[in-house]
Amino acid sequence: MKKETKQQKVYKGLKKRIIERIYVPGQRIVIDQIAKEMETSTIPVREAVRQLESERLVVYRQNVGPVVSEVNENDYSDTLRVLALLEGYATALSAERFPREKLVVLKDLNQQMKEALDNIDILNFGKLNAEFHRVICEECNNNYLLEAVRDTWNRLDSIRGLGSMLYSLRVKESIKEHTEIIRYIEYGGSFSEIEEHSRMHKIKTAEDFERRRQKQMEADNPVG
């Protein structure tokens, strides 16, 4: 197994802090401080920050330097609906050649998601959910499509954080839909069936988010 580079280690560490809101939107990324914390030089930190900038998780501000990107949840449902199209197609392509041994991985991830939900561990639930779809999409055998899917995942990471993963009935439905996706892949559903089911899986998540966001807005701004 190839050893992880210093740049990769710093990148993963910084991304984890941003996604989990340890570093909040607008917070300055102090390169010297991070290098000291992670016991490395500033070079891998700068390289990691550049990678995070390419993923829109970090932006550069004049006279300030790198800062964590601001959250714009208005973009969340729009981005998720685009991901629905990309992931739906990628999942259908992957199903045509999906390795049988990886079905076990998908089933295990879905079981871990159930356990995370039982423990009300929504953060871990989100991580497992992302890994579930990554395992599927990486078998699509279309590098351009996979790159577009990854870019959209990164964009969602920069938008959502924990706010969009709050507990709702949707998370239980999501696990059931994962079971259906696995069944389609394992027993040979048609391309159109798999594409539609996977696409609607994400569309329903967007619709659930929009309903919860609307309710929250109404609660914050009650009509007099």
PyMOL commands that set and color helices and strands:
alter all, ss='L'
color gray80, all
select helices_A, chain A and resi 6-19+31-37+42-54+73-95+100-118+122-137+143-159+163-165+169-187+191-220
alter helices_A, ss='H'
color red, helices_A
select strands_A, chain A and resi 58-61+65-68
alter strands_A, ss='S'
color yellow, strands_A
deselect
rebuild
show_as cartoon
